[in-house]
Amino acid sequence: MRSVGRIGLLVLLWWKQFQSALGSEEDSCPAGSPRCGSCSGRILVVGAGLAGLVSAQTLQRAGCEVVVLEAHGHVGGRAAALQTGPFRGFDAGAQWVHGGEENLPIMALARFFNLTVEHVGGNTDFEGDHERHRLFLAHGPNEDVKAEAFRQYLQAEEHFDRRVSWVIAEQRRDLALRSAWQLILNRSFDPLFEWQLRVRNEQSWGISAEQVGTRLSEVAVYSTFYSQDAPGDAKLIGGFGSLVRELAKGLNVRYNTEVTSISLESAVSVRTANETYRGAAVIVAVPLTVLQQKMHLQPPMSSDWNASLHRLQMGDVAKLFIKFADGQSPEGSGTYLLSKLVSHTSRSLLYYCTWEAATSTRPSTVPAPPPSTLICLLSGASFSEVLKLKQAGKEALRSRVVEELLQMYPQLQSTAVEAVQLVSFSWDPSVLGSWTSGKVGSSSRDFSIFEQAIPGIAFAGEHTCRLMYGTAQAAIVSGARAAHEVLAGRLDGTIGSTWPFFDKELYSLCDELADEARKENCGFTCPTLWAPLPEVVPSLFQDWQGMPKKARRCWSRLGWRPLSWMRQARKPASSFKKWPLLSFAEKTAATCLGFSAETWNAALKEMTDIILCRSGCTHLQLWDCLAKNQQRDWQHLGIDRSTLNEELASAAATKSWRQLTRLQRKAAIRIGYRPWLW
């Protein structure tokens, strides 16, 4: 009997180990177990891209048991290296460290894992130092034309930035980014500007300007890591694949395990085609389009939640790799970025390319080998073209590449092209896109769905990170944030750890501005907030006694007095009239101050807030610059980030003072409103 009992015990132990290996047993890490550290049970992470890997590492280093479920046969997601072929080791997706050493999240990991970066220069629009950028026209490269193109664009961009909020407010709706540019510039685009607009939008948003919403892309706050004297972008030596390899070490990853549904109805259960995994919580770190189209959540999310989710989108970008035979590269190390003047409808393949050497983990002190590979990014009309070439076969693609190269380098031998390869995550059924942008009609409010506390589940991925969406650093920070949502402050297992993402300053960067972004966006004065009005009507932002006598006389003719000027009395009747309704005398007085019909109507909508700001109100900064108590005051009035800063309509604006609750009136008074100003 004793031997039978021993055999039974062995069988039982074997069965437990077998269940643990399959991951099918329920809550194998029970609450209170010492080996669970800061967790109350096993945590499941769906997706082993940057977001999923950082989530898993953060949880595991906090003492949790973590199982990562990955649909591919490798880790890394859109930061993975190519696994096979002549370009093995090159980055299939993420390629640059935007902001270089100022990029806090990526550099924190690079230092932790002793990885090094090398300077590239440039920014998210145009990679590489300016002097290493060659722009090709029909008859070859031209530095003067390139310099003129950049000058024109920066001049237009300054004008656009001053007026874009006005235009969105005036239209009372979001616009496609290209439409906003056309409306503001009020002219047809010349070829130089057309090329810049296309390249900048495709590089920033992975999609054409016709498909991106202006409110989210240009009006909402966005964090970058470019200080005034920043040296620009960098690359990880060894590529992002070197970072992925370090992040994956020591993790329990189940490969080729595609999740089809997640249930939170009784306990957390994650279903695949062949298995059901159970745990205390799940972190969903799959790409946006997979979440939209393929991930079934039970119980279903609300209709508002789904509406916000579907106002976000992923673009389509392909990478074209071109390898040249030894010694036959048409460019030397003096060129990094190669671009070609194209229209927004052009189907050219070689209009935005960088010259790269084979990836390696060489020390930063060792010079890079000469570039022998051209990597081109294709989106918009060119993505449609390359899809046709992909279907036609590799020889058709090679012929097209050689044809375009010969147009740029007539002396090049066609045999110089040794290999070509196309890669796009849009063609990967487990990704289905490049990176996130907002559709027309989106706002930063749409990201709030990922900030809501939902028991048992958290979301990670670049699409969940409001302040940095669409970037590798967004994926990293969102992964750490999701881990801390699961940990819920239980950090006993982190004492003495050097893991950088136990630092709240890092893992909160999706929701709180980085220092550099705070310097750029916060502390605005009234004239700065309403630019370019101060240039047109400077007296609008001056004290009554401090403005010139002539301006005071003109304001007096419009009915303004010292008390109304400083919110102590009602605004005059003229401040409620649109330009066509003003009398001749009122128009004369307004013109004397510098107003035109357009600027008068624009100022009319903002006059109450201008009075508040002029009177010392501190609530009229960007939402992310406000203190928590100031944000709460606005929230009492039903106003959030998108209504305050992104011209989204607010229901509070339709209520009279008497319709406000007592709590709302108190909040309004703290902000600076008075009954006669509401």
C-alpha positions as CSV (number, residue, x, y, z in Angstrom):
1,M,0.0,0.0,0.0
2,R,2.9,2.3,0.8
3,S,4.4,1.8,-2.7
4,V,1.0,2.4,-4.3
5,G,0.6,5.6,-2.3
6,R,4.1,6.7,-3.4
7,I,3.2,6.0,-7.0
8,G,-0.1,8.0,-6.6
9,L,1.8,10.9,-5.1
10,L,4.3,10.9,-8.0
11,V,1.5,10.8,-10.5
12,L,-0.2,13.7,-8.8
13,L,3.1,15.7,-8.8
14,W,3.6,14.9,-12.5
15,W,0.1,16.0,-13.4
16,K,0.6,19.3,-11.6
17,Q,3.9,19.9,-13.5
18,F,2.1,18.9,-16.8
19,Q,-0.7,21.4,-16.1
20,S,1.8,24.1,-15.2
21,A,3.7,23.5,-18.5
22,L,0.5,23.8,-20.4
23,G,-0.5,26.9,-18.5
24,S,-4.1,25.7,-18.2
25,E,-4.5,25.5,-14.4
26,E,-6.4,28.2,-12.7
27,D,-4.4,30.8,-10.7
28,S,-1.3,28.8,-10.1
29,C,0.1,31.6,-8.0
30,P,-2.5,31.9,-5.2
31,A,-2.9,35.1,-3.2
32,G,-0.4,35.4,-0.3
33,S,2.1,32.9,-1.8
34,P,5.6,34.2,-1.0
35,R,6.9,33.3,-4.5
36,C,4.2,35.7,-6.0
37,G,6.0,38.7,-4.6
38,S,3.8,41.8,-5.3
39,C,1.2,39.8,-7.3
40,S,-1.9,38.0,-6.2
41,G,-1.7,35.4,-9.0
42,R,-0.3,34.6,-12.4
43,I,-0.3,37.4,-14.9
44,L,-0.9,36.7,-18.6
45,V,0.7,39.1,-21.2
46,V,-0.7,38.8,-24.7
47,G,1.9,39.9,-27.2
48,A,5.7,39.9,-27.1
49,G,6.5,43.2,-28.8
50,L,8.3,46.0,-27.0
51,A,5.1,46.7,-24.9
52,G,4.5,43.1,-23.9
53,L,8.2,42.4,-23.1
54,V,8.5,45.5,-20.9
55,S,5.3,44.6,-19.1
56,A,6.5,41.1,-18.5
57,Q,10.0,42.2,-17.3
58,T,8.5,44.8,-15.0
59,L,6.1,42.3,-13.4
60,Q,8.7,39.5,-13.2
61,R,11.2,41.8,-11.5
62,A,8.5,42.7,-9.0
63,G,8.2,39.0,-8.1
64,C,5.2,38.0,-10.2
65,E,4.7,34.8,-12.2
66,V,4.3,35.9,-15.8
67,V,3.3,33.9,-19.0
68,V,3.7,35.7,-22.3
69,L,1.6,34.5,-25.2
70,E,3.0,35.4,-28.7
71,A,1.4,34.7,-32.0
72,H,4.7,34.6,-33.9
73,G,7.6,32.2,-33.7
74,H,9.8,35.0,-32.4
75,V,9.6,38.0,-30.0
76,G,9.9,41.7,-30.8
77,G,6.7,42.5,-32.8
78,R,7.3,45.6,-34.9
79,A,10.8,46.0,-33.3
80,A,12.0,42.6,-34.4
81,A,14.9,42.0,-36.7
82,L,14.6,40.2,-40.0
83,Q,15.0,36.5,-39.2
84,T,16.1,35.1,-42.5
85,G,17.4,36.0,-46.0
86,P,20.1,38.3,-47.3
87,F,19.0,41.1,-44.9
88,R,18.9,39.0,-41.8
89,G,19.6,41.1,-38.7
90,F,18.3,44.4,-40.1
91,D,15.4,46.1,-38.3
92,A,12.1,45.0,-39.9
93,G,10.3,47.9,-38.2
94,A,11.5,50.4,-35.6
95,Q,14.9,51.7,-36.7
96,W,15.7,55.0,-34.9
97,V,15.9,56.3,-31.4
98,H,14.0,59.6,-31.9
99,G,15.7,62.3,-29.9
100,G,18.9,60.3,-29.5
101,E,20.2,60.3,-25.9
102,E,17.4,62.6,-24.8
103,N,14.9,59.8,-25.4
104,L,14.3,58.9,-21.8
105,P,12.6,55.5,-22.1
106,I,14.8,53.9,-24.7
107,M,18.0,55.3,-23.3
108,A,17.0,54.0,-19.8
109,L,16.8,50.5,-21.2
110,A,20.0,50.9,-23.3
111,R,22.0,51.9,-20.2
112,F,20.4,49.1,-18.2
113,F,21.4,46.5,-20.7
114,N,24.8,48.1,-21.6
115,L,23.7,48.8,-25.2
116,T,25.2,51.7,-27.1
117,V,23.8,54.2,-29.6
118,E,25.4,56.1,-32.5
119,H,24.5,59.5,-33.7
120,V,22.5,59.9,-36.9
121,G,21.0,63.3,-36.6
122,G,17.7,64.7,-38.0
123,N,14.3,64.0,-36.6
124,T,11.1,62.0,-37.2
125,D,10.5,63.8,-40.5
126,F,14.0,63.7,-42.1
127,E,16.5,61.4,-40.6
128,G,20.2,62.2,-40.7
129,D,22.2,65.4,-40.5
130,H,21.2,68.1,-43.0
131,E,24.5,67.9,-44.8
132,R,24.2,64.1,-45.3
133,H,20.8,64.5,-47.0
134,R,20.7,64.4,-50.9
135,L,17.6,65.5,-52.7
136,F,17.3,64.3,-56.3
137,L,15.4,66.3,-58.9
138,A,14.8,65.2,-62.5
139,H,18.3,66.1,-63.4
140,G,20.2,65.0,-60.3
141,P,20.8,66.3,-56.7
142,N,20.5,70.0,-56.0
143,E,21.5,71.5,-52.6
144,D,20.1,74.9,-53.3
145,V,16.6,73.5,-54.1
146,K,16.7,71.4,-50.9
147,A,17.6,74.5,-48.8
148,E,14.8,76.5,-50.4
149,A,12.3,73.6,-49.9
150,F,13.1,73.5,-46.1
151,R,12.9,77.3,-45.9
152,Q,9.5,77.5,-47.6
153,Y,8.1,74.7,-45.4
154,L,9.3,76.1,-42.1
155,Q,7.8,79.5,-43.0
156,A,4.5,77.9,-44.0
157,E,4.5,75.8,-40.8
158,E,4.9,78.8,-38.6
159,H,1.8,80.4,-40.2
160,F,0.0,77.1,-40.0
161,D,0.7,76.6,-36.3
162,R,-0.6,80.0,-35.5
163,R,-3.9,79.5,-37.2
164,V,-4.7,75.8,-37.0
165,S,-6.7,76.0,-33.7
166,W,-8.7,79.0,-35.0
167,V,-9.6,77.1,-38.2
168,I,-10.8,74.0,-36.3
169,A,-12.8,76.2,-33.9
170,E,-14.3,78.1,-36.8
171,Q,-15.2,75.0,-38.8
172,R,-16.7,73.4,-35.6
173,R,-15.4,70.0,-36.9
174,D,-12.2,68.2,-37.5
175,L,-10.5,68.4,-40.9
176,A,-8.2,66.1,-42.9
177,L,-4.7,67.4,-42.4
178,R,-4.3,68.2,-46.1
179,S,-7.5,70.1,-46.1
180,A,-6.4,72.2,-43.1
181,W,-3.2,73.1,-44.9
182,Q,-5.1,74.1,-48.0
183,L,-7.5,76.2,-46.0
184,I,-4.9,78.0,-44.0
185,L,-2.3,78.6,-46.8
186,N,-5.1,79.4,-49.3
187,R,-3.0,78.6,-52.3
188,S,-2.1,75.7,-54.5
189,F,1.0,73.7,-53.4
190,D,4.2,74.0,-55.4
191,P,6.2,70.8,-56.0
192,L,8.7,71.6,-53.3
193,F,6.0,72.1,-50.7
194,E,4.0,69.1,-52.0
195,W,7.1,66.8,-51.5
196,Q,7.7,68.1,-48.0
197,L,4.1,67.7,-46.9
198,R,4.0,64.2,-48.2
199,V,7.3,63.0,-46.7
200,R,6.7,64.7,-43.3
201,N,3.2,63.2,-42.9
202,E,4.1,59.7,-44.0
203,Q,7.2,59.6,-41.7
204,S,5.2,61.0,-38.7
205,W,1.9,59.2,-39.1
206,G,2.6,56.3,-41.6
207,I,-0.3,57.5,-43.8
208,S,-1.1,60.2,-46.2
209,A,-2.2,63.7,-45.1
210,E,-5.7,63.1,-46.6
211,Q,-6.4,60.4,-44.0
212,V,-5.1,62.0,-40.8
213,G,-7.2,64.2,-38.5
214,T,-5.9,67.7,-37.8
215,R,-7.2,67.9,-34.2
216,L,-5.2,65.0,-32.9
217,S,-2.1,65.4,-35.1
218,E,-1.6,69.1,-34.9
219,V,-3.7,70.6,-32.0
220,A,-3.4,68.0,-29.3
221,V,-0.2,68.0,-27.1
222,Y,2.5,65.5,-28.1
223,S,5.8,64.8,-26.3
224,T,9.0,64.6,-28.2
225,F,12.6,64.5,-26.9
226,Y,14.2,67.3,-29.0
227,S,15.6,70.1,-26.9
228,Q,16.7,73.3,-28.6
229,D,20.3,72.1,-28.9
230,A,19.5,68.4,-29.3
231,P,21.9,66.6,-31.7
232,G,18.9,64.7,-33.2
233,D,18.2,61.0,-33.7
234,A,20.4,58.0,-33.0
235,K,20.5,54.2,-33.7
236,L,21.1,51.3,-31.4
237,I,24.3,49.6,-32.4
238,G,23.1,46.1,-33.3
239,G,19.6,47.5,-34.1
240,F,16.4,47.2,-32.0
241,G,16.8,43.4,-32.3
242,S,19.6,43.7,-29.7
243,L,17.2,45.4,-27.2
244,V,14.5,42.8,-27.9
245,R,16.9,39.9,-27.2
246,E,17.8,41.4,-23.8
247,L,14.2,42.1,-22.9
248,A,13.2,38.5,-23.7
249,K,15.8,36.9,-21.5
250,G,14.4,34.9,-18.6
251,L,10.8,35.3,-19.7
252,N,8.3,32.4,-20.1
253,V,7.2,33.0,-23.7
254,R,4.7,30.6,-25.4
255,Y,5.4,31.0,-29.2
256,N,3.0,30.5,-32.0
257,T,0.2,31.0,-29.6
258,E,-2.4,33.3,-31.1
259,V,-5.1,34.6,-28.7
260,T,-8.6,34.7,-30.1
261,S,-10.6,35.9,-27.1
262,I,-10.3,37.1,-23.5
263,S,-13.0,36.6,-20.9
264,L,-13.4,38.5,-17.6
265,E,-16.8,37.2,-16.8
266,S,-16.0,35.0,-13.8
267,A,-12.2,34.8,-13.8
268,V,-9.6,36.0,-16.3
269,S,-9.3,33.4,-19.0
270,V,-7.4,33.8,-22.3
271,R,-8.4,31.5,-25.2
272,T,-6.2,30.3,-28.1
273,A,-7.1,27.8,-30.8
274,N,-5.9,24.8,-28.6
275,E,-5.7,26.1,-25.1
276,T,-7.3,28.2,-22.3
277,Y,-5.0,30.1,-20.0
278,R,-6.2,31.4,-16.6
279,G,-4.7,34.0,-14.3
280,A,-5.3,36.8,-11.9
281,A,-5.0,39.5,-14.7
282,V,-4.2,40.0,-18.3
283,I,-2.2,42.7,-20.2
284,V,-3.3,43.0,-23.8
285,A,-0.3,44.2,-25.8
286,V,-1.4,43.5,-29.3
287,P,-1.4,46.0,-32.2
288,L,-4.3,48.4,-32.6
289,T,-5.8,46.8,-35.7
290,V,-5.7,43.3,-34.1
291,L,-7.5,44.7,-31.1
292,Q,-10.1,46.3,-33.4
293,Q,-10.6,43.3,-35.7
294,K,-9.6,40.1,-34.2
295,M,-9.6,40.3,-30.4
296,H,-13.0,39.3,-28.8
297,L,-13.5,40.6,-25.3
298,Q,-16.1,39.2,-22.9
299,P,-18.1,41.0,-21.6
300,P,-18.0,43.4,-24.6
301,M,-16.8,46.9,-24.0
302,S,-19.3,49.8,-24.2
303,S,-20.3,51.4,-27.5
304,D,-18.5,54.6,-26.5
305,W,-15.3,52.6,-25.8
306,N,-15.5,50.9,-29.2
307,A,-16.3,54.2,-30.9
308,S,-13.1,55.7,-29.5
309,L,-11.1,52.6,-30.4
310,H,-12.2,52.9,-34.0
311,R,-11.4,56.6,-34.3
312,L,-7.8,55.5,-34.2
313,Q,-6.1,53.9,-37.2
314,M,-2.9,52.2,-38.3
315,G,-1.1,53.3,-41.4
316,D,0.4,51.2,-44.2
317,V,4.2,51.4,-44.6
318,A,6.5,49.0,-46.4
319,K,10.3,48.8,-46.1
320,L,12.2,48.1,-49.3
321,F,15.7,46.6,-48.7
322,I,18.2,47.0,-51.6
323,K,21.7,45.3,-51.3
324,F,24.5,46.3,-53.5
325,A,27.5,44.2,-54.4
326,D,30.8,44.9,-52.7
327,G,32.3,48.2,-53.8
328,Q,29.4,49.0,-56.2
329,S,27.2,51.2,-53.9
330,P,26.6,54.5,-55.7
331,E,27.0,56.5,-52.5
332,G,29.7,56.7,-49.9
333,S,29.6,57.3,-46.2
334,G,29.0,61.1,-46.8
335,T,25.3,60.4,-47.6
336,Y,22.8,59.0,-45.1
337,L,19.3,60.2,-46.3
338,L,18.4,59.9,-50.0
339,S,15.2,61.5,-51.2
340,K,13.6,62.4,-54.5
341,L,11.1,65.2,-55.3
342,V,7.7,63.6,-55.7
343,S,4.0,64.6,-55.8
344,H,1.5,63.3,-53.3
345,T,0.2,60.9,-56.0
346,S,3.6,59.7,-57.2
347,R,4.1,55.9,-57.1
348,S,7.9,56.2,-57.0
349,L,9.7,53.6,-54.8
350,L,13.0,55.5,-54.0
351,Y,11.8,58.8,-52.6
352,Y,12.8,58.4,-48.9
353,C,15.7,56.0,-48.3
354,T,18.6,55.7,-45.9
355,W,22.0,54.1,-46.5
356,E,22.8,51.6,-43.9
357,A,25.7,49.2,-43.1
358,A,25.0,45.7,-41.9
359,T,24.0,45.6,-38.3
360,S,26.4,44.4,-35.7
361,T,27.2,44.7,-32.1
362,R,30.5,46.4,-32.6
363,P,31.8,48.8,-29.9
364,S,30.9,52.4,-30.5
365,T,34.6,53.2,-30.9
366,V,34.9,51.0,-33.9
367,P,34.0,52.8,-37.2
368,A,30.9,51.4,-39.1
369,P,31.6,49.5,-42.3
370,P,30.7,51.4,-45.5
371,P,27.0,51.4,-46.3
372,S,26.0,48.8,-48.8
373,T,22.2,48.6,-48.2
374,L,19.6,51.1,-49.1
375,I,16.4,51.0,-47.0
376,C,13.4,52.8,-48.4
377,L,10.2,53.6,-46.6
378,L,7.0,53.5,-48.8
379,S,3.6,54.8,-47.9
380,G,0.6,56.4,-49.6
381,A,0.4,55.9,-53.4
382,S,3.8,54.1,-53.3
383,F,2.5,51.5,-50.9
384,S,-0.3,50.6,-53.4
385,E,2.3,50.4,-56.1
386,V,4.7,48.1,-54.2
387,L,1.8,45.8,-53.3
388,K,1.2,45.2,-57.0
389,L,5.0,44.6,-57.5
390,K,4.9,42.1,-54.6
391,Q,2.2,40.2,-56.3
392,A,4.0,40.3,-59.6
393,G,7.1,38.6,-58.1
394,K,10.6,39.4,-57.0
395,E,12.0,39.8,-60.5
396,A,9.4,42.5,-61.3
397,L,10.4,44.3,-58.1
398,R,14.1,44.1,-58.9
399,S,13.5,45.4,-62.4
400,R,11.6,48.4,-61.1
401,V,14.2,49.2,-58.5
402,V,17.0,49.0,-61.1
403,E,15.0,51.3,-63.4
404,E,14.6,54.0,-60.7
405,L,18.2,53.7,-59.6
406,L,19.5,54.2,-63.2
407,Q,17.4,57.4,-63.4
408,M,19.3,58.7,-60.4
409,Y,22.7,57.1,-61.1
410,P,23.0,56.7,-64.9
411,Q,26.5,55.2,-64.6
412,L,25.4,52.4,-62.3
413,Q,25.6,48.8,-63.6
414,S,22.3,46.9,-63.3
415,T,24.3,44.0,-61.9
416,A,25.3,46.2,-58.9
417,V,21.9,45.3,-57.3
418,E,22.6,42.0,-55.5
419,A,19.3,41.5,-53.6
420,V,15.9,43.2,-52.9
421,Q,13.3,42.4,-50.3
422,L,10.0,43.9,-49.3
423,V,8.7,43.9,-45.7
424,S,5.5,45.3,-44.3
425,F,3.7,44.6,-41.1
426,S,0.5,45.5,-42.9
427,W,0.8,42.1,-44.6
428,D,1.3,40.3,-41.3
429,P,-2.0,38.9,-40.0
430,S,-0.8,39.3,-36.4
431,V,-0.1,43.0,-36.9
432,L,-2.0,44.5,-39.8
433,G,-0.4,47.9,-39.9
434,S,2.5,50.1,-39.2
435,W,1.9,52.6,-36.4
436,T,-1.0,54.6,-35.0
437,S,-2.5,57.9,-36.0
438,G,-6.0,59.5,-35.6
439,K,-8.7,59.5,-38.2
440,V,-10.6,62.7,-39.0
441,G,-12.8,63.3,-36.0
442,S,-10.4,61.8,-33.4
443,S,-9.1,63.7,-30.4
444,S,-6.9,62.9,-27.4
445,R,-10.1,61.9,-25.5
446,D,-10.0,58.7,-27.5
447,F,-6.9,57.5,-25.6
448,S,-8.8,57.8,-22.3
449,I,-10.3,54.4,-22.9
450,F,-6.9,52.8,-22.1
451,E,-6.6,54.8,-18.9
452,Q,-9.9,53.5,-17.4
453,A,-9.4,51.0,-14.6
454,I,-11.0,47.7,-15.6
455,P,-10.6,44.9,-13.1
456,G,-8.5,42.1,-14.4
457,I,-7.3,43.7,-17.6
458,A,-4.9,46.4,-18.8
459,F,-3.9,47.6,-22.2
460,A,-0.4,48.3,-23.6
461,G,1.1,49.2,-27.0
462,E,2.1,52.4,-28.8
463,H,-1.6,53.0,-29.6
464,T,-2.5,53.3,-25.9
465,C,0.1,56.1,-25.1
466,R,-1.6,59.5,-25.5
467,L,1.5,61.7,-25.4
468,M,3.8,59.6,-27.6
469,Y,1.6,57.3,-29.7
470,G,3.1,55.8,-32.9
471,T,6.7,55.4,-31.5
472,A,8.9,52.7,-29.9
473,Q,9.2,54.8,-26.7
474,A,5.3,54.8,-26.5
475,A,5.3,51.0,-26.6
476,I,7.9,50.8,-23.9
477,V,6.3,53.2,-21.5
478,S,2.8,51.8,-22.0
479,G,4.1,48.4,-21.2
480,A,5.5,49.6,-17.9
481,R,2.4,51.6,-17.1
482,A,0.2,48.5,-17.7
483,A,2.4,46.4,-15.4
484,H,2.0,49.0,-12.6
485,E,-1.8,49.0,-13.1
486,V,-1.7,45.3,-12.4
487,L,0.7,45.8,-9.5
488,A,-1.6,48.5,-8.1
489,G,1.1,49.9,-5.9
490,R,2.2,46.6,-4.4
491,L,6.0,47.0,-5.0
492,D,7.4,45.0,-2.1
493,G,9.4,42.9,-4.5
494,T,11.1,45.9,-6.2
495,I,13.2,47.1,-3.2
496,G,16.8,47.4,-4.2
497,S,16.0,46.8,-7.9
498,T,17.8,48.9,-10.5
499,W,15.1,48.2,-13.2
500,P,14.4,51.7,-14.6
501,F,10.6,51.2,-15.0
502,F,10.0,51.1,-11.3
503,D,10.5,54.9,-11.5
504,K,7.2,56.7,-11.8
505,E,8.8,59.5,-13.8
506,L,9.4,57.0,-16.6
507,Y,6.4,54.8,-16.5
508,S,4.0,57.9,-16.4
509,L,5.3,59.5,-19.6
510,C,2.3,58.4,-21.6
511,D,0.1,60.6,-19.4
512,E,2.5,63.3,-18.0
513,L,4.7,65.6,-20.1
514,A,8.4,65.0,-20.1
515,D,10.5,67.9,-18.8
516,E,11.5,69.1,-22.3
517,A,7.8,69.0,-23.5
518,R,6.8,70.8,-20.4
519,K,9.3,73.6,-21.1
520,E,7.9,73.8,-24.7
521,N,4.2,73.7,-23.9
522,C,3.7,75.2,-20.4
523,G,4.0,78.7,-18.9
524,F,2.4,80.5,-21.8
525,T,1.4,84.1,-21.4
526,C,-2.0,85.4,-22.7
527,P,-0.5,86.8,-25.9
528,T,1.2,83.5,-26.6
529,L,-2.0,81.5,-26.1
530,W,-3.9,83.6,-28.6
531,A,-1.2,84.2,-31.3
532,P,-1.4,85.8,-33.8
533,L,-4.1,88.1,-32.3
534,P,-1.5,90.1,-30.2
535,E,0.4,91.0,-33.4
536,V,-2.8,92.3,-35.1
537,V,-4.5,93.9,-32.0
538,P,-1.8,94.4,-29.4
539,S,-4.1,96.5,-27.1
540,L,-6.4,93.5,-26.6
541,F,-3.9,92.0,-24.1
542,Q,-2.9,95.3,-22.4
543,D,-4.1,96.9,-19.2
544,W,-6.7,99.6,-19.6
545,Q,-4.4,102.3,-18.2
546,G,-1.4,100.8,-20.0
547,M,-2.6,100.9,-23.5
548,P,-2.1,104.0,-25.8
549,K,-4.8,106.7,-25.6
550,K,-5.9,106.2,-29.1
551,A,-6.6,102.5,-28.5
552,R,-8.5,103.4,-25.3
553,R,-10.7,105.8,-27.3
554,C,-11.4,103.1,-29.9
555,W,-12.3,100.5,-27.2
556,S,-14.5,103.1,-25.5
557,R,-16.4,103.6,-28.8
558,L,-17.1,99.9,-28.8
559,G,-18.7,100.3,-25.3
560,W,-15.8,99.0,-23.2
561,R,-15.0,100.6,-19.8
562,P,-12.3,99.9,-17.2
563,L,-14.6,97.6,-15.1
564,S,-15.8,95.5,-18.0
565,W,-12.2,95.3,-19.3
566,M,-11.2,93.6,-16.1
567,R,-14.2,91.3,-15.7
568,Q,-15.9,93.5,-13.0
569,A,-18.8,94.4,-15.2
570,R,-20.7,93.0,-18.2
571,K,-19.2,93.0,-21.6
572,P,-20.6,95.7,-24.0
573,A,-23.2,94.8,-26.6
574,S,-20.6,95.0,-29.4
575,S,-18.8,92.0,-28.0
576,F,-21.7,89.8,-28.9
577,K,-22.0,90.9,-32.5
578,K,-20.4,89.3,-35.5
579,W,-18.7,91.6,-37.9
580,P,-21.6,92.0,-40.4
581,L,-23.9,93.1,-37.5
582,L,-21.6,95.9,-36.3
583,S,-22.7,99.5,-37.0
584,F,-20.5,101.7,-39.2
585,A,-19.2,103.5,-36.1
586,E,-18.4,100.2,-34.4
587,K,-16.6,98.8,-37.5
588,T,-14.6,102.0,-37.7
589,A,-13.5,101.7,-34.0
590,A,-12.7,98.0,-34.5
591,T,-10.6,98.8,-37.6
592,C,-8.8,101.5,-35.7
593,L,-7.7,98.8,-33.2
594,G,-6.4,96.6,-36.0
595,F,-9.3,94.2,-36.4
596,S,-10.5,92.7,-39.7
597,A,-13.7,90.8,-40.2
598,E,-11.8,87.5,-39.8
599,T,-9.9,88.5,-36.6
600,W,-13.0,90.2,-35.1
601,N,-15.1,87.0,-35.5
602,A,-12.2,84.9,-34.2
603,A,-11.7,87.1,-31.1
604,L,-15.5,87.2,-30.5
605,K,-15.5,83.5,-29.6
606,E,-12.6,83.9,-27.3
607,M,-13.3,87.2,-25.7
608,T,-14.5,85.9,-22.3
609,D,-11.4,83.7,-21.9
610,I,-9.2,86.6,-23.0
611,I,-10.7,88.7,-20.3
612,L,-10.1,86.0,-17.7
613,C,-6.5,85.5,-18.8
614,R,-5.9,89.3,-18.8
615,S,-7.3,89.4,-15.3
616,G,-4.8,86.8,-14.0
617,C,-6.7,83.5,-14.4
618,T,-4.2,80.6,-14.3
619,H,-6.6,77.9,-15.5
620,L,-6.2,78.7,-19.2
621,Q,-3.0,76.8,-19.8
622,L,-2.8,73.5,-21.7
623,W,-4.6,70.8,-19.8
624,D,-1.3,68.8,-19.2
625,C,0.2,71.9,-17.6
626,L,-2.5,72.4,-15.0
627,A,-2.3,71.3,-11.4
628,K,-4.7,68.5,-10.4
629,N,-7.0,70.8,-8.5
630,Q,-7.3,73.1,-11.6
631,Q,-8.1,70.1,-13.8
632,R,-10.8,69.1,-11.3
633,D,-12.4,72.6,-11.5
634,W,-12.8,72.1,-15.3
635,Q,-14.1,68.6,-14.8
636,H,-16.8,69.8,-12.5
637,L,-18.0,71.9,-15.5
638,G,-17.9,68.9,-17.8
639,I,-14.8,70.1,-19.6
640,D,-11.8,67.9,-20.3
641,R,-8.5,68.1,-22.2
642,S,-10.1,67.9,-25.6
643,T,-12.7,70.5,-24.9
644,L,-10.3,72.9,-23.3
645,N,-7.4,72.6,-25.8
646,E,-8.6,70.8,-28.9
647,E,-11.8,72.7,-29.8
648,L,-14.1,69.8,-29.1
649,A,-17.6,70.9,-28.3
650,S,-18.7,71.1,-24.6
651,A,-22.2,70.6,-23.2
652,A,-21.3,73.0,-20.4
653,A,-21.2,75.9,-22.9
654,T,-25.0,75.5,-23.5
655,K,-25.9,75.9,-19.8
656,S,-26.9,79.2,-18.2
657,W,-25.4,80.3,-14.9
658,R,-28.6,79.4,-13.1
659,Q,-28.6,75.9,-14.6
660,L,-25.2,75.2,-13.0
661,T,-25.1,73.2,-9.8
662,R,-23.7,74.8,-6.6
663,L,-20.6,72.8,-7.0
664,Q,-20.2,73.9,-10.6
665,R,-20.7,77.6,-9.7
666,K,-17.9,77.3,-7.1
667,A,-15.6,75.7,-9.7
668,A,-16.5,78.4,-12.2
669,I,-15.7,81.2,-9.7
670,R,-12.4,79.6,-8.8
671,I,-11.5,79.6,-12.5
672,G,-12.4,83.3,-12.7
673,Y,-15.9,83.3,-14.2
674,R,-18.7,85.6,-12.9
675,P,-22.4,85.4,-13.7
676,W,-22.2,88.2,-16.2
677,L,-19.2,86.6,-17.9
678,W,-20.6,83.0,-18.1
